[in-house]
Every structure is written in C-alpha cells, then in structure tokens.
Amino acid sequence: MSSLTRVQKVMVYPINVIFKFLQSKARIQIWLYDQANLRLEGQVLGFDEFMNIVLGDAEEIHTKKNTRKALGRIMLKGDNITLISQAPEQAQQE
C-alpha cells in the first residue's frame, strides 16, 4: 500500500498579500477597473480595510502608447482596483 499524505490548504486573505508587499517594499503593478490600457506601478506605503492604497514613486503606464508618467505619492481608492501583482522585473530595473 502506498501512504497517502494529506496537504492542508490554508486560506490566504487579500489583506495579508498586500501587507507582504508593504513589508518587503516590493514594487507592485495595479490594473484599474474599466481602464484596460492603463496600469499603475509603485511601492505600497499604506492601505486600509477598504483596500484603499497609498503608493510611493507611482507611475502611470499606458500599455498601448508604451509610455510612463511619474505621479509621485498617490492614494488609490480600492473601488478602482481590479488586480494587484508584483511588478514585472523589467519595470523594476528601469
């Protein structure tokens, strides 16, 4: 008989993922709701229970025009966020 090992799956809360980005000072990319050609990148400086996020060194990225615009420190309302991920490596090196 083969021994079966049981792997327990642990639920990951979204707020914990954002907190890890904050702790690691990672640069993140945010996709905006209803703005398919516009993305934001920056470093998480703070957030709240509504997923409002303060970004430092934020940049606005136009995917069609392939342009970047520096915004500095911004506060993004959680209602506008569709996706949050770590920024691609090439964007972090620029």
Summary of the structure (lengths in Angstrom):
residues: 94
radius of gyration: 16.4
end to end distance: 55.0
largest distance: 61.5
contacts: 217
relative contact order: 0.23
helix: 20%
strand: 48%
